[in-house]
Amino acid sequence: MKGIITLLLACALATPAWAETKPRPEYRGKGHMLQTTQDQIRLSGYLALPKGAGTHPGVVVIQEWWGLNDWVKQQTDSLALHGYVAFAPDLYKGKVAYDEATAHQLMSGMDEGETMKTLRAGAEFLRSRQDVRANGIGVIGWCLGGRYAIRQAAADPGIRACVAYYGAPITDPAAIQGFQAAILGNYGGEDQGPSPDQVKAFEAALRKAGKNVDFKIYPGAPHAFANQNNPWGGFRPAAAKDAWARTLAFLNKELKLASLPGKKG
């Protein structure tokens, strides 16, 4: 576990984006893999669409260090069923880890600059779609994905809402000051990557900078408490249920309601 904590702390061109705006009806609420290009960046990922006509908010979904596995796809589907166009970029380019050693190898092979470009392209892919409200884009991530969700929201002023599950904080004052998104954080009281003290310091820095922040630390919950497939036995059903309810309420307020036609943003 000590090694895991250390790692987490360290933590052919396809059709254009618009060609995916009218998928077959069976794709609604249950996603599918796609490949496309956005801003000259090749994207591969899992797209899930909500039921109903009209436009919807969009959410970039960022994987754990295991990769774009079935659990991440299930979360993406769930967001679609709650009314979001949800897209999970495949940051490992088709590879998925089933053990810690492979996850470490894949994560260590990531280039942060390239990953940020991919995530930015994922957000632009959503903005480019005819069924997405361009002023209603959010990001959510768990573990490694929580770390990158925070960094994407800090780097992209067009991100309106950020949900970070046990994501490593940023400490650069300039990045914190430039944070435009509202941020919801769900963290474990027994986690050390990041620790509760690090989470509290991050929250205090955000509040001092006048940012819209709502963090909750769950007593007795370890790292990755929201994933029932947690291989270290850290799943906490009550905390996971509460964190997901907080997540949906937050996204509803910051994305659905705030991005309705006629609203500024």
C-alpha positions in Angstrom: 0.0 0.0 0.0 2.9 2.4 0.8 4.1 2.0 -2.8 0.6 2.7 -4.1 0.3 5.9 -2.1 3.7 7.1 -3.3 2.6 6.6 -6.9 -0.7 8.3 -6.4 1.1 11.3 -4.9 3.4 11.4 -7.9 0.4 11.0 -9.6 -5.9 6.1 -39.5 -7.6 9.6 -38.9 -11.3 9.0 -38.0 -14.4 10.9 -38.8 -14.7 14.5 -37.6 -16.4 15.3 -34.3 -19.6 16.5 -35.8 -20.1 13.2 -37.6 -21.0 11.6 -34.2 -23.8 14.1 -33.3 -26.6 11.8 -34.5 -25.8 8.3 -33.2 -28.2 5.3 -33.6 -30.9 5.3 -30.9 -29.5 2.2 -29.2 -26.5 4.3 -28.2 -28.6 6.5 -26.0 -27.7 5.9 -22.3 -25.2 3.2 -23.2 -22.0 4.3 -24.6 -19.7 3.2 -27.4 -16.1 3.6 -28.3 -15.2 6.1 -31.0 -12.2 7.6 -32.7 -12.1 11.1 -34.0 -9.8 14.1 -34.4 -10.2 17.4 -32.6 -7.8 20.3 -33.2 -5.4 18.0 -35.0 -5.3 15.7 -32.0 -6.4 12.1 -32.5 -8.9 11.1 -29.9 -10.1 7.7 -28.8 -12.6 7.3 -26.1 -16.0 6.2 -24.8 -19.0 8.3 -25.5 -22.4 8.0 -23.8 -25.4 10.1 -24.7 -28.5 11.0 -22.7 -32.0 10.3 -23.8 -34.2 13.1 -25.1 -33.8 15.7 -27.9 -32.2 19.1 -27.6 -29.0 20.1 -26.0 -27.3 18.9 -22.9 -24.4 19.7 -20.7 -21.2 17.8 -21.4 -18.7 16.1 -19.0 -15.2 14.9 -19.6 -14.7 11.7 -17.6 -11.1 10.9 -16.6 -10.1 7.3 -15.8 -8.4 5.9 -12.7 -4.8 4.6 -13.0 -6.2 1.3 -14.2 -7.2 2.8 -17.5 -10.5 3.1 -19.4 -12.0 -0.1 -18.0 -15.5 -1.3 -17.5 -16.0 0.6 -14.2 -15.1 4.0 -15.8 -17.4 3.2 -18.7 -20.2 2.4 -16.2 -19.7 5.8 -14.6 -19.8 7.4 -18.0 -23.1 5.6 -18.8 -24.5 6.7 -15.5 -23.8 10.3 -16.2 -25.5 10.0 -19.6 -28.6 8.5 -17.9 -28.6 11.6 -15.7 -28.7 13.9 -18.7 -25.1 14.5 -19.7 -23.2 13.9 -22.9 -20.3 12.1 -21.3 -16.9 11.4 -23.0 -14.1 9.4 -21.4 -10.8 9.8 -23.4 -8.7 6.7 -23.5 -5.4 8.0 -22.0 -3.7 4.6 -22.2 -4.5 4.2 -25.9 -6.3 0.9 -25.7 -4.4 -0.6 -22.8 -6.0 -1.5 -19.4 -4.3 -2.7 -16.2 -5.5 -5.5 -14.1 -2.7 -5.5 -11.6 -0.6 -2.8 -9.7 2.6 -3.4 -11.7 0.9 -2.8 -15.0 -1.0 0.2 -13.8 2.3 1.7 -12.5 4.0 1.0 -15.8 1.2 2.6 -17.8 0.9 5.6 -15.5 4.7 6.1 -15.5 4.6 6.1 -19.3 2.2 9.1 -19.5 3.5 12.5 -20.7 1.7 15.1 -18.7 1.8 17.7 -21.5 0.4 15.3 -24.0 -2.2 14.1 -21.6 -3.4 17.7 -20.9 -3.6 18.3 -24.7 -5.8 15.1 -25.0 -8.1 16.3 -22.2 -8.4 19.7 -23.7 -9.2 18.2 -27.0 -11.8 16.0 -25.3 -13.5 19.2 -23.9 -13.4 20.8 -27.3 -14.9 17.7 -28.8 -17.9 18.1 -26.5 -18.1 21.8 -27.2 -18.2 21.2 -30.9 -21.2 18.9 -30.8 -24.6 20.1 -31.8 -26.2 18.3 -28.9 -24.0 19.9 -26.2 -24.3 23.3 -24.5 -20.8 24.8 -25.0 -21.3 26.9 -21.9 -22.0 23.8 -19.8 -18.8 21.7 -19.8 -17.6 19.9 -16.7 -14.9 17.3 -15.8 -14.9 14.4 -13.3 -12.1 12.0 -12.3 -11.1 9.5 -9.8 -7.6 8.8 -8.4 -5.2 9.6 -11.3 -8.3 11.1 -13.0 -9.1 13.3 -10.0 -5.6 14.7 -10.2 -6.0 15.5 -13.9 -9.6 16.8 -13.4 -8.2 19.5 -11.1 -5.4 20.4 -13.5 -7.7 20.5 -16.5 -10.1 22.8 -14.7 -7.2 25.0 -13.7 -5.9 25.2 -17.3 -9.1 25.5 -19.2 -11.3 28.6 -18.3 -14.1 27.0 -20.2 -14.6 24.2 -17.7 -17.5 25.2 -15.5 -17.5 22.4 -12.9 -14.9 20.0 -11.6 -15.5 16.9 -9.5 -12.4 15.4 -8.0 -12.5 12.1 -6.2 -9.2 11.8 -4.1 -7.4 13.9 -6.7 -3.9 15.3 -5.8 -4.1 19.0 -5.2 -2.3 21.8 -7.0 -0.2 24.1 -4.9 0.9 26.8 -7.4 -0.8 30.1 -6.3 -1.1 31.3 -9.9 -2.9 28.1 -11.0 -5.2 28.3 -8.0 -5.9 32.0 -8.7 -6.7 31.1 -12.4 -9.2 28.4 -11.4 -12.6 29.4 -13.0 -14.6 26.3 -12.3 -16.6 25.4 -9.3 -15.0 22.4 -7.6 -16.4 19.6 -5.6 -14.0 17.3 -3.8 -14.7 13.8 -2.3 -11.8 12.5 -0.2 -11.0 9.7 2.3 -10.1 10.4 5.9 -7.7 7.5 5.9 -6.1 8.3 2.6 -2.5 9.5 2.5 -2.4 10.2 -1.2 -3.5 12.9 -0.8 -3.7 13.2 3.0 -6.6 15.0 4.8 -4.1 17.8 5.7 -3.2 18.3 2.1 -6.9 18.4 1.1 -7.6 20.9 3.8 -4.7 23.1 2.7 -5.9 23.0 -0.9 -9.4 23.9 0.2 -8.2 26.8 2.3 -6.1 28.1 -0.7 -9.1 27.9 -3.0 -11.3 29.7 -0.5 -8.7 32.4 0.1 -8.6 33.0 -3.7 -12.4 33.4 -3.6 -13.2 30.2 -5.5 -16.4 28.2 -5.4 -15.3 25.0 -3.5 -17.1 22.2 -1.6 -14.9 19.5 -0.2 -15.9 16.6 2.0 -13.6 14.2 3.8 -15.2 10.9 4.8 -14.0 9.5 8.1 -12.7 6.0 7.9 -12.6 6.0 4.1 -9.3 5.0 2.4 -8.2 5.8 -1.1 -10.5 4.8 -3.9 -13.4 4.3 -1.5 -16.0 4.9 -4.3 -15.0 1.9 -6.5 -16.6 -1.4 -5.5 -13.8 -3.1 -7.5 -11.1 -1.6 -5.2 -8.6 -4.5 -5.0 -7.4 -3.4 -1.6 -10.8 -3.8 0.0 -11.3 -0.1 0.5 -14.8 0.2 -0.9 -17.1 2.1 1.5 -20.7 1.8 0.2 -22.2 4.6 2.4 -19.4 7.0 1.5 -19.6 6.1 -2.1 -23.4 6.6 -2.2 -23.2 10.0 -0.5 -20.3 11.2 -2.7 -22.3 10.2 -5.8 -25.4 12.1 -4.6 -23.2 15.1 -3.9 -21.7 14.8 -7.4 -25.1 14.7 -9.1 -26.5 17.6 -7.1 -23.4 19.6 -7.8 -23.4 18.9 -11.6 -27.1 19.6 -11.7 -26.6 23.1 -10.2 -23.4 24.1 -11.9 -24.0 22.5 -15.4 -27.6 21.7 -16.0 -29.3 24.7 -14.5 -26.6 27.3 -15.1 -26.3 26.4 -18.8 -29.9 26.6 -19.6 -30.8 28.8 -22.6 -31.0 32.4 -21.4 -28.5 31.9 -18.6 -25.2 33.7 -18.8 -22.0 31.6 -19.0 
